[in-house]
């Protein structure tokens, strides 16, 4: 499957608007400016995915949410562990080294992931006039290898939309990754057109 | 002072919403999913329900449909991360009084509550 320039531009813009909405939501939660990078749009097989994610931190925290509707896929919010701890500390007013933080970490990050992923995918749904349904979010701590081995991420080929965001004052960074099932790609392109 | 039931599987969100409502002087109760919500509605008879949509065990859509079928009169304020306009329409079609997106601003919560309570 090859994307032409127009399709790539359209998808980039869709993701841009969605991530912009998510950044605005995160800003309202934590009161700090969110810096966004331009989304990368790629079609990758499993091996290429491993190479593409080679430079990720060894220890990450992820929230994933499968979605379906006119198109099917999986959305993920990925943080290096330290960024995850800092973000939870800011949101819950706990000290970053507090033992209480561990108790609320998974729940807090899961909900943040839920809110931000809904902002991204929901914006796309609104723009495409498409009704998208979600499954419950799933939280995981581990490595990128563990993340790629999750059932939802093991399709033979995926369209990946990836954006990095950062919160400079807090030294927090993270990634949105959207994996679109290539089998539903034609429907996605039809919806865009 | 009103009795309000907040239903959300996220402890983080329940805490934030309950804090806003308690600061406004209301008595709050909590449920973690739709099934608990329906049980507590029967026990507590709250003046208003804040309801998340995507939850385990029973989701918010099922709660809305159940309440609509039972000709419920307790106002329901949907509070969800789902920003889709189609979902908002669906919830209002099931009889929700208001539809708020997470994270809610304090003013949005109090305005929706005042509308629901007829103030």
Contacts between the chains, C-beta under 8 A, distances in Angstrom:
chain1	res1	chain2	res2	distance
A	21	B	83	7.3
A	25	B	103	7.0
A	28	B	103	6.4
A	28	B	105	7.7
A	29	B	103	5.4
A	91	B	12	7.3
A	92	B	12	7.3
A	104	B	11	7.3
A	104	B	12	7.0
A	107	B	10	6.4
A	107	B	11	5.1
A	107	B	12	5.6
A	108	B	12	4.6
A	110	B	10	7.0
A	111	B	10	4.0
A	111	B	12	4.6
A	111	B	13	5.5
A	111	B	102	8.0
A	112	B	12	7.9
A	114	B	10	7.2
A	114	B	54	7.5
A	114	B	81	4.9
A	114	B	102	7.9
A	115	B	81	4.4
A	115	B	102	5.1
A	115	B	103	6.6
A	117	B	81	7.9
A	118	B	80	7.8
A	118	B	81	3.9
A	118	B	82	5.2
A	118	B	83	6.0
A	119	B	81	7.5
A	119	B	83	6.1
A	122	B	81	8.0
A	122	B	82	5.9
A	122	B	83	3.9
A	122	B	84	4.8
A	123	B	83	6.8
A	125	B	84	4.9
A	125	B	86	7.4
A	126	B	83	7.1
A	126	B	84	5.9
A	126	B	85	5.7
A	131	B	84	6.7
A	131	B	86	4.5
A	131	B	87	7.6
A	132	B	84	6.7
A	134	B	54	5.9
A	134	B	82	7.4
A	136	B	54	6.3
A	136	B	55	7.9
A	136	B	56	6.0
